[in-house]
Amino acid sequence: MSTERELAWFRSSYSGSAGDSCVEVATTEEAVHVRDSKDLTRPAFAVGREGWGRFVRYAVDH
């Protein structure tokens, strides 16, 4: 499993342009990792790719 430092993080296109409300994600073969870029002291969390897909479909539909 990759450590947080090894992951290639990118900012969500839905994050605020002022840089104060940013969600960043990084993907691996096993999971999608998510973190809050304004509070890097909090650990990121990971969700399986299938679960992430269900979340994104739900978010788009609602």
MODELLER restraints for C-alpha pairs under 7 A, 6 or more apart:
rsr = mdl.restraints
at = mdl.atoms
rsr.add(forms.Gaussian(group=physical.xy_distance, feature=features.Distance(at['CA:7:A'], at['CA:26:A']), mean=6.01, stdev=0.5))
rsr.add(forms.Gaussian(group=physical.xy_distance, feature=features.Distance(at['CA:8:A'], at['CA:26:A']), mean=5.55, stdev=0.5))
rsr.add(forms.Gaussian(group=physical.xy_distance, feature=features.Distance(at['CA:9:A'], at['CA:24:A']), mean=6.02, stdev=0.5))
rsr.add(forms.Gaussian(group=physical.xy_distance, feature=features.Distance(at['CA:9:A'], at['CA:25:A']), mean=5.40, stdev=0.5))
rsr.add(forms.Gaussian(group=physical.xy_distance, feature=features.Distance(at['CA:9:A'], at['CA:26:A']), mean=4.59, stdev=0.5))
rsr.add(forms.Gaussian(group=physical.xy_distance, feature=features.Distance(at['CA:10:A'], at['CA:24:A']), mean=5.26, stdev=0.5))
rsr.add(forms.Gaussian(group=physical.xy_distance, feature=features.Distance(at['CA:10:A'], at['CA:25:A']), mean=5.54, stdev=0.5))
rsr.add(forms.Gaussian(group=physical.xy_distance, feature=features.Distance(at['CA:10:A'], at['CA:26:A']), mean=6.39, stdev=0.5))
rsr.add(forms.Gaussian(group=physical.xy_distance, feature=features.Distance(at['CA:11:A'], at['CA:22:A']), mean=6.59, stdev=0.5))
rsr.add(forms.Gaussian(group=physical.xy_distance, feature=features.Distance(at['CA:11:A'], at['CA:23:A']), mean=5.91, stdev=0.5))
rsr.add(forms.Gaussian(group=physical.xy_distance, feature=features.Distance(at['CA:11:A'], at['CA:24:A']), mean=4.30, stdev=0.5))
rsr.add(forms.Gaussian(group=physical.xy_distance, feature=features.Distance(at['CA:11:A'], at['CA:25:A']), mean=6.46, stdev=0.5))
rsr.add(forms.Gaussian(group=physical.xy_distance, feature=features.Distance(at['CA:12:A'], at['CA:22:A']), mean=6.99, stdev=0.5))
rsr.add(forms.Gaussian(group=physical.xy_distance, feature=features.Distance(at['CA:12:A'], at['CA:23:A']), mean=5.68, stdev=0.5))
rsr.add(forms.Gaussian(group=physical.xy_distance, feature=features.Distance(at['CA:12:A'], at['CA:24:A']), mean=5.74, stdev=0.5))
rsr.add(forms.Gaussian(group=physical.xy_distance, feature=features.Distance(at['CA:15:A'], at['CA:21:A']), mean=5.82, stdev=0.5))
rsr.add(forms.Gaussian(group=physical.xy_distance, feature=features.Distance(at['CA:15:A'], at['CA:22:A']), mean=4.80, stdev=0.5))
rsr.add(forms.Gaussian(group=physical.xy_distance, feature=features.Distance(at['CA:15:A'], at['CA:23:A']), mean=6.25, stdev=0.5))
rsr.add(forms.Gaussian(group=physical.xy_distance, feature=features.Distance(at['CA:16:A'], at['CA:22:A']), mean=6.38, stdev=0.5))
rsr.add(forms.Gaussian(group=physical.xy_distance, feature=features.Distance(at['CA:20:A'], at['CA:38:A']), mean=6.78, stdev=0.5))
rsr.add(forms.Gaussian(group=physical.xy_distance, feature=features.Distance(at['CA:22:A'], at['CA:36:A']), mean=6.12, stdev=0.5))
rsr.add(forms.Gaussian(group=physical.xy_distance, feature=features.Distance(at['CA:22:A'], at['CA:37:A']), mean=5.60, stdev=0.5))
rsr.add(forms.Gaussian(group=physical.xy_distance, feature=features.Distance(at['CA:22:A'], at['CA:38:A']), mean=6.83, stdev=0.5))
rsr.add(forms.Gaussian(group=physical.xy_distance, feature=features.Distance(at['CA:23:A'], at['CA:35:A']), mean=5.94, stdev=0.5))
rsr.add(forms.Gaussian(group=physical.xy_distance, feature=features.Distance(at['CA:23:A'], at['CA:36:A']), mean=5.01, stdev=0.5))
rsr.add(forms.Gaussian(group=physical.xy_distance, feature=features.Distance(at['CA:23:A'], at['CA:37:A']), mean=6.10, stdev=0.5))
rsr.add(forms.Gaussian(group=physical.xy_distance, feature=features.Distance(at['CA:24:A'], at['CA:34:A']), mean=5.79, stdev=0.5))
rsr.add(forms.Gaussian(group=physical.xy_distance, feature=features.Distance(at['CA:24:A'], at['CA:35:A']), mean=5.38, stdev=0.5))
rsr.add(forms.Gaussian(group=physical.xy_distance, feature=features.Distance(at['CA:24:A'], at['CA:36:A']), mean=6.32, stdev=0.5))
rsr.add(forms.Gaussian(group=physical.xy_distance, feature=features.Distance(at['CA:24:A'], at['CA:37:A']), mean=6.31, stdev=0.5))
rsr.add(forms.Gaussian(group=physical.xy_distance, feature=features.Distance(at['CA:25:A'], at['CA:32:A']), mean=6.73, stdev=0.5))
rsr.add(forms.Gaussian(group=physical.xy_distance, feature=features.Distance(at['CA:25:A'], at['CA:33:A']), mean=5.40, stdev=0.5))
rsr.add(forms.Gaussian(group=physical.xy_distance, feature=features.Distance(at['CA:25:A'], at['CA:34:A']), mean=4.54, stdev=0.5))
rsr.add(forms.Gaussian(group=physical.xy_distance, feature=features.Distance(at['CA:25:A'], at['CA:35:A']), mean=6.48, stdev=0.5))
rsr.add(forms.Gaussian(group=physical.xy_distance, feature=features.Distance(at['CA:26:A'], at['CA:32:A']), mean=5.87, stdev=0.5))
rsr.add(forms.Gaussian(group=physical.xy_distance, feature=features.Distance(at['CA:26:A'], at['CA:33:A']), mean=5.10, stdev=0.5))
rsr.add(forms.Gaussian(group=physical.xy_distance, feature=features.Distance(at['CA:26:A'], at['CA:34:A']), mean=6.70, stdev=0.5))
rsr.add(forms.Gaussian(group=physical.xy_distance, feature=features.Distance(at['CA:27:A'], at['CA:33:A']), mean=6.12, stdev=0.5))
rsr.add(forms.Gaussian(group=physical.xy_distance, feature=features.Distance(at['CA:30:A'], at['CA:48:A']), mean=6.28, stdev=0.5))
rsr.add(forms.Gaussian(group=physical.xy_distance, feature=features.Distance(at['CA:30:A'], at['CA:49:A']), mean=6.63, stdev=0.5))
rsr.add(forms.Gaussian(group=physical.xy_distance, feature=features.Distance(at['CA:31:A'], at['CA:46:A']), mean=6.05, stdev=0.5))
rsr.add(forms.Gaussian(group=physical.xy_distance, feature=features.Distance(at['CA:31:A'], at['CA:47:A']), mean=5.44, stdev=0.5))
rsr.add(forms.Gaussian(group=physical.xy_distance, feature=features.Distance(at['CA:31:A'], at['CA:48:A']), mean=4.37, stdev=0.5))
rsr.add(forms.Gaussian(group=physical.xy_distance, feature=features.Distance(at['CA:31:A'], at['CA:49:A']), mean=5.00, stdev=0.5))
rsr.add(forms.Gaussian(group=physical.xy_distance, feature=features.Distance(at['CA:32:A'], at['CA:46:A']), mean=5.52, stdev=0.5))
rsr.add(forms.Gaussian(group=physical.xy_distance, feature=features.Distance(at['CA:32:A'], at['CA:47:A']), mean=5.47, stdev=0.5))
rsr.add(forms.Gaussian(group=physical.xy_distance, feature=features.Distance(at['CA:32:A'], at['CA:48:A']), mean=6.24, stdev=0.5))
rsr.add(forms.Gaussian(group=physical.xy_distance, feature=features.Distance(at['CA:32:A'], at['CA:49:A']), mean=5.90, stdev=0.5))
rsr.add(forms.Gaussian(group=physical.xy_distance, feature=features.Distance(at['CA:32:A'], at['CA:52:A']), mean=6.84, stdev=0.5))
rsr.add(forms.Gaussian(group=physical.xy_distance, feature=features.Distance(at['CA:33:A'], at['CA:44:A']), mean=6.46, stdev=0.5))
rsr.add(forms.Gaussian(group=physical.xy_distance, feature=features.Distance(at['CA:33:A'], at['CA:45:A']), mean=5.59, stdev=0.5))
rsr.add(forms.Gaussian(group=physical.xy_distance, feature=features.Distance(at['CA:33:A'], at['CA:46:A']), mean=4.22, stdev=0.5))
rsr.add(forms.Gaussian(group=physical.xy_distance, feature=features.Distance(at['CA:33:A'], at['CA:47:A']), mean=6.52, stdev=0.5))
rsr.add(forms.Gaussian(group=physical.xy_distance, feature=features.Distance(at['CA:34:A'], at['CA:44:A']), mean=5.44, stdev=0.5))
rsr.add(forms.Gaussian(group=physical.xy_distance, feature=features.Distance(at['CA:34:A'], at['CA:45:A']), mean=5.45, stdev=0.5))
rsr.add(forms.Gaussian(group=physical.xy_distance, feature=features.Distance(at['CA:34:A'], at['CA:46:A']), mean=6.21, stdev=0.5))
rsr.add(forms.Gaussian(group=physical.xy_distance, feature=features.Distance(at['CA:35:A'], at['CA:44:A']), mean=4.48, stdev=0.5))
rsr.add(forms.Gaussian(group=physical.xy_distance, feature=features.Distance(at['CA:35:A'], at['CA:45:A']), mean=6.67, stdev=0.5))
